[in-house]
Structure formats: structure tokens, C-alpha cells
Amino acid sequence: MNPPLTSRPALRQAFNAGLCAMLEGGGLGPFILVCANGSYDPDVQAATGEGLERLYRELDRDFRAALENGRDIRAVEEDLLVFLKLRTVGLERLKATERRRAGAWEVQFNHLRAFRPKRIAARVPEGIRAPFDDGAFHFNKPFMQKEAFWSDALGGRDATLYYNKYPFADFHTLLVPERERQLPQYLTEDIHDWLWRLTLELGDTLDGVAVGYNAFGAFASVNHLHFQLCLKPEGFPVAAPGWRHNGGGEDYPAACHAFVERDEAWRFIDGLHQKAQPYNLLYLPGRLYVFPRRKQGTYNQPAWTAGFTWHELAGGMIAFNREDYETLDDDAIRQALQGVAPDGP
């Protein structure tokens, strides 16, 4: 196992050091990434706060001068839009992420994530699979390589971990297997087997390790095969023992199937593929939660959410304004989860 993944302290040291190095290199994309990670994680904010303020002032000065003199700003358009939104709010008024419980659920106030571009998650796709598009956003873009946290063999496959630019979980990274192969966002049996083994292996060194997956049509924002790795020692609400899928007596509001056998889980997923049924996944060591669901854009979505991904279906809700954060309750969350469930079994 690579040293950053051998323990939580090792991961923390490497995670923060990488973010500080990104700030030293400068640039708009790194600024937004570090700013978002800092607003989510107070340990990151403590390590990067001074550098963030310095880079913010430099970018603001340079962009202002360019606009005043009619010059183009050389930057990724998405990043520039996010920066202009942030500048409108003011760096000093950017809210830190907050969390609370609402009945069985977790609610998170994540201010900066509201600025995030929607990419393909804003469209209604025809199916659950599409060819890789080299002209669209993907993880092999040259500018993306400065956002890579770590790259090496992992569980027998080449893999790259990217910082999540708009995190909503601890040590939130994007896990891209064999990125040079340009695989589309479509799960195969061999990748499923690899993830099952990998979460078991990582579970020996990282308490609470979890891997989420959004299928194409289930709010995947990039059509380049990737997964979302994070740590959640306290566990996700979906893993609580009281739910029927965990052996308890209460029905989960969303469609949820739990598996403790790798092959059985794959047969179920393959059945969803045969029906072109969108779904989300949550891999935990020795356990997989599968959430069949309605295709994005085909149902009435509550105004307080940008879309239900694996995280929401696992019980973690994200609100972008304070009123929604403070008023969202157990009944509203249950109703929203029920609305994502597909028709039929």
C-alpha cells in the first residue's frame, strides 16, 4: 500500500501538503480547488489560509487589470465563472461547511459547492452509456494533472487520485482507474471486482473508507470512468442497522439493495444494465449498497438540492443556502428519497 493510504495521519499529511504545493504553483483552478477544500475542512483551512488569501489578491488584481484594459483572461471558463461568483460574495464572507442531523439523515450546508458548474449532470441522457468524448471534459486534460493528488499502482491496477474540486466528504478524492484508456462512465465486472477487493484492502488501514459511484444518467458529471473515495468513520445513514436491507424492520425511503457477496452484487448490477436502469453505488469494505433510481431530469426534484447522487441516496443531504439548511426536516427528506425511486421492482 502506498504510504499516504497506510493510515489517516499519513493521508492527512500528504493531503494537506499537496494542497499547499498547489497554492505555491498559483493559478485559478488550484485556487478554487484549495478554497473549496478549505471551506469544507478546517484542518485544510488552517494549513492553507494565508496562501489562499495571497493568491486571491493576486488573481483579483490581475483579472481586474485585464478587464479594465480590454484583454482576454486566459483561464478555463468554468473556473472563471466560479471565481467571479466568489468575488461577488467576497472571500471573507464565504461560509464554512456545517453539518447537523435531521431525524435519520445528515444535512450539510456547503456554500462554495453551490458555485459548481453542472456539466453533463444538467442534461437528460438517452441511456446509461455513451462513448467517451475526447472533446468534452475528462481527467486526461493537461490542466487537470496539477489537481492529481497521487498516482501509482493500487490493488493491481494503475490508478490516479484527484482532489475533489468541490468536496462534500472527508478526504474527498476522485479515483480514476487506468485513465489513459479513456473508459466511459460505465461499470464493468472486472472494475467491480477490483473495487470490491480494494475497499477490503483499504479498510485495513483507513477507518471508514467508502467509494461512491454515479452511473451515467444518475448525476455523473463526467463521462470518464471515475469513483469517489472518502472516509466516513461514523458511517452513512444507509448503513444504520434499523433499515430492512440491513436486517432491521424499517423500510428505506429510496430503493436500496445491500450485498455482502461480490458475485451476487454484480449479477444484480448487470441486470440493471440489461434494463438500462440508472443507479448509484456505495462500496464499503465487504458490503455494497445499490440504489436503482429514476434517470436525472425525469422527475420533480426539490429546489433545495442540485441532484441526488450516491451521497444523497446514502442519506447525506447537501443544501446551498442557510434557510434550506436550517429548515430541512426528516419528512421532506423521506419524501424526496421516495421520489427518486424507479417505477416497478
C-alpha positions in Angstrom: 0.0 0.0 0.0 1.3 3.4 -0.9 2.3 5.5 2.2 -0.5 8.1 2.0 -3.0 5.3 2.2 -1.5 3.4 5.2 -3.1 5.5 7.9 -5.3 8.5 8.5 -2.4 10.7 9.8 -0.3 9.8 6.7 -3.2 10.6 4.5 -3.7 13.9 6.3 -0.1 14.9 6.0 0.1 14.1 2.3 -3.4 15.6 1.5 -2.5 19.0 3.1 1.0 19.1 1.7 -0.3 18.5 -1.8 -2.8 21.4 -1.4 -0.1 23.7 -0.1 2.1 22.8 -3.1 -0.8 23.6 -5.5 -1.1 27.1 -3.9 2.6 27.7 -4.4 2.2 26.9 -8.1 -0.5 29.5 -8.4 -3.3 29.6 -11.0 -7.1 30.0 -10.9 -8.0 26.3 -10.9 -5.8 25.4 -8.0 -7.1 28.4 -6.1 -10.7 27.3 -6.4 -9.9 23.7 -5.5 -7.9 24.7 -2.4 -10.5 27.3 -1.4 -13.3 24.7 -1.6 -11.4 22.1 0.3 -10.5 24.7 2.9 -14.1 25.8 3.3 -15.1 22.2 3.9 -12.3 21.1 6.1 -10.9 23.3 9.0 -7.6 21.4 9.0 -7.1 22.3 5.4 -8.1 25.9 6.1 -5.6 26.2 8.9 -2.8 24.8 6.6 -3.7 26.9 3.5 -5.5 30.1 4.8 -2.6 32.6 4.4 -1.6 31.3 1.0 -5.2 31.3 -0.2 -5.7 35.0 0.7 -2.4 35.9 -1.0 -3.3 34.1 -4.2 -6.9 35.5 -4.1 -5.5 39.1 -4.0 -3.1 38.3 -6.9 -5.8 36.8 -9.1 -8.2 39.7 -8.3 -5.6 42.3 -9.2 -4.6 40.5 -12.5 -8.2 39.9 -13.6 -9.3 43.4 -12.8 -6.3 44.9 -14.8 -7.1 42.6 -17.8 -10.8 43.6 -17.8 -10.1 47.3 -17.4 -7.7 47.2 -20.4 -9.9 45.0 -22.6 -7.6 42.0 -22.6 -8.7 38.4 -22.5 -8.3 36.4 -19.3 -6.6 33.1 -20.0 -8.4 30.7 -17.8 -10.8 27.8 -18.0 -14.3 29.4 -18.4 -15.9 27.3 -15.7 -13.2 28.3 -13.2 -13.5 32.0 -14.2 -17.3 31.9 -13.6 -16.8 30.3 -10.2 -14.2 33.0 -9.3 -16.5 35.8 -10.3 -19.3 34.3 -8.2 -16.8 34.0 -5.3 -15.6 37.6 -5.8 -19.2 38.8 -5.7 -19.7 37.2 -2.3 -16.2 38.1 -1.1 -13.7 35.5 0.2 -14.1 36.7 3.7 -17.9 36.0 3.6 -17.6 32.5 2.2 -19.3 30.2 4.7 -17.5 27.2 6.2 -19.3 23.9 5.8 -21.7 23.0 8.6 -23.5 19.7 9.4 -26.5 18.6 11.5 -28.9 15.7 11.9 -32.5 15.7 10.7 -34.0 12.6 12.0 -32.2 9.6 10.4 -30.4 11.9 8.0 -27.4 14.1 7.7 -27.8 17.7 6.4 -24.8 19.7 5.2 -24.6 23.4 4.4 -21.9 23.6 1.6 -21.7 27.2 0.4 -19.0 27.0 -2.3 -20.4 23.9 -3.8 -23.3 26.0 -4.9 -21.0 27.7 -7.4 -20.0 24.4 -9.1 -20.8 24.1 -12.8 -23.3 21.3 -13.6 -21.6 19.8 -16.7 -23.4 16.8 -18.1 -25.4 16.3 -14.9 -27.7 19.1 -16.1 -28.8 17.2 -19.2 -31.2 14.2 -19.6 -29.2 11.5 -21.3 -30.9 9.0 -23.7 -29.5 5.9 -21.9 -27.0 4.9 -19.2 -24.0 4.6 -21.5 -22.3 6.9 -24.0 -19.0 6.7 -25.8 -16.0 8.6 -24.3 -15.8 12.1 -25.8 -12.3 13.4 -26.1 -13.7 16.9 -26.8 -15.7 17.0 -23.5 -14.3 17.5 -20.0 -12.3 14.5 -18.9 -9.4 13.6 -16.5 -6.7 13.4 -19.1 -6.9 17.1 -19.9 -3.5 18.7 -19.4 -4.8 21.3 -16.9 -6.2 18.5 -14.8 -2.9 17.0 -14.0 -2.0 19.7 -11.4 -5.1 18.5 -9.5 -3.8 15.0 -9.1 -3.1 14.0 -5.5 -1.5 10.7 -6.1 -0.8 8.2 -9.0 0.5 4.7 -8.8 -0.5 1.0 -8.8 -3.4 0.4 -6.5 -4.9 -3.0 -5.9 -3.2 -4.3 -9.1 -4.3 -1.5 -11.4 -2.8 1.8 -12.4 -4.9 4.5 -10.7 -4.9 8.2 -10.2 -6.5 10.1 -7.3 -7.6 13.7 -8.0 -8.6 16.1 -5.3 -12.3 16.7 -5.5 -12.7 20.3 -6.6 -15.9 20.8 -4.6 -15.7 18.3 -1.7 -18.6 17.2 0.5 -16.9 14.4 2.4 -13.6 13.9 4.4 -10.5 13.4 2.2 -12.8 13.5 -0.8 -10.9 12.4 -3.9 -11.8 11.1 -7.4 -10.4 7.7 -8.1 -9.7 7.2 -11.8 -8.6 3.7 -12.9 -6.3 3.4 -15.9 -7.2 6.9 -17.0 -5.2 6.7 -20.3 -7.6 4.0 -21.5 -10.3 6.7 -21.7 -13.0 4.4 -20.3 -16.5 5.9 -20.3 -18.6 6.1 -17.1 -19.9 2.5 -17.3 -19.1 -0.1 -14.7 -17.7 -3.5 -15.9 -17.4 -6.7 -13.9 -13.6 -6.6 -13.7 -13.7 -3.0 -12.3 -16.4 -4.0 -9.9 -14.3 -6.9 -8.7 -11.3 -4.6 -8.3 -13.3 -2.1 -6.2 -14.7 -4.9 -4.0 -11.1 -6.1 -3.3 -9.8 -2.6 -3.0 -12.3 -1.4 -0.3 -11.5 -4.5 1.7 -7.8 -3.8 1.5 -8.1 -0.1 2.3 -10.4 -0.9 5.2 -7.5 -2.4 7.0 -5.6 0.9 7.2 -8.3 3.6 6.8 -11.2 3.6 9.2 -14.5 4.4 7.4 -13.2 4.1 3.8 -16.0 4.4 1.3 -16.2 4.5 -2.5 -19.2 6.1 -4.3 -20.3 5.8 -7.9 -22.8 7.7 -10.0 -23.8 5.9 -13.2 -24.3 7.8 -16.4 -27.8 9.2 -16.1 -27.6 9.1 -12.3 -25.9 12.5 -11.9 -22.4 11.5 -13.1 -20.9 14.9 -14.0 -18.0 13.5 -16.2 -18.2 10.7 -18.8 -14.8 9.3 -17.9 -14.8 6.3 -15.6 -14.3 7.5 -12.0 -15.3 6.8 -8.4 -15.4 9.0 -5.3 -13.3 7.9 -2.4 -13.7 9.3 1.1 -13.5 8.5 4.8 -16.7 8.2 6.9 -15.8 6.6 10.2 -19.2 7.4 11.7 -20.9 5.6 8.9 -23.6 6.7 6.4 -27.2 6.7 7.4 -28.0 4.0 4.9 -25.7 1.6 6.9 -27.7 2.0 10.1 -28.9 -1.4 11.4 -32.5 -0.5 11.7 -33.2 -0.5 7.9 -34.7 -3.6 6.4 -31.9 -4.0 3.9 -29.5 -4.3 6.9 -31.7 -6.8 8.8 -33.9 -4.3 10.7 -37.6 -3.7 10.5 -37.9 -0.2 8.8 -38.2 0.3 5.0 -35.6 2.7 3.5 -37.4 5.5 1.6 -35.3 5.1 -1.6 -34.9 1.8 -3.5 -31.9 0.2 -1.8 -30.3 -3.3 -2.1 -27.5 -4.4 0.1 -25.0 -7.2 -0.8 -22.3 -9.0 1.1 -21.2 -11.2 -1.8 -19.3 -9.7 -4.7 -20.7 -12.0 -7.4 -24.3 -11.7 -6.3 -23.9 -7.9 -6.3 -22.5 -8.0 -9.9 -25.4 -10.1 -11.1 -27.8 -7.5 -9.8 -25.9 -4.6 -11.4 -25.7 -6.5 -14.7 -29.5 -6.9 -14.6 -29.8 -3.1 -14.2 -27.5 -2.7 -17.2 -29.8 -5.0 -19.3 -32.8 -2.8 -18.4 -30.8 0.4 -19.0 -31.8 1.3 -15.4 -29.8 4.2 -13.9 -28.3 3.6 -10.4 -25.8 4.8 -7.8 -23.5 2.7 -5.7 -21.8 2.9 -2.3 -18.9 0.4 -1.7 -17.9 -0.3 1.9 -15.4 -3.0 3.0 -17.3 -6.3 2.4 -20.6 -4.6 1.6 -22.2 -2.8 -1.4 -25.4 -0.7 -1.4 -27.1 -0.4 -4.8 -29.7 2.3 -5.5 -31.8 1.9 -8.6 -33.3 5.2 -9.4 -35.1 7.4 -11.9 -33.0 9.0 -14.6 -31.8 12.5 -13.8 -34.1 15.2 -15.2 -37.2 12.9 -15.4 -38.8 13.6 -12.0 -39.7 16.6 -9.9 -36.6 17.4 -7.9 -36.8 19.5 -4.7 -35.5 23.1 -5.1 -33.1 22.6 -2.2 -30.9 20.0 -4.0 -28.7 20.1 -7.1 -29.4 16.5 -7.6 -29.5 13.2 -5.8 -26.1 11.3 -6.2 -24.8 8.3 -4.3 -24.2 10.6 -1.3 -27.8 11.7 -1.0 -29.2 8.2 -1.6 -26.9 7.1 1.2 -28.6 9.6 3.5 -26.4 12.7 3.2 -28.2 15.9 2.0 -26.5 19.0 0.8 -28.1 22.4 1.0 -26.6 25.6 -0.5 -28.4 28.3 1.4 -28.9 28.8 5.1 -32.7 28.7 5.1 -32.8 25.3 3.5 -30.1 24.0 5.8 -32.0 25.1 8.9 -35.5 24.0 7.9 -35.0 20.8 6.0 -36.6 18.0 8.1 -37.0 14.3 8.2 -40.3 14.2 6.4 -39.1 16.3 3.5 -36.0 14.2 3.1 -38.0 10.9 3.1 -40.4 12.3 0.5 -37.6 13.4 -1.7 -35.9 10.0 -1.5 -39.2 8.3 -2.3 -39.5 10.5 -5.4 -36.2 9.2 -6.8 -37.3 5.5 -6.6 -38.0 3.9 -10.1 -41.3 2.5 -11.1 -41.7 -1.2 -10.6 -39.4 -3.6 -8.7 
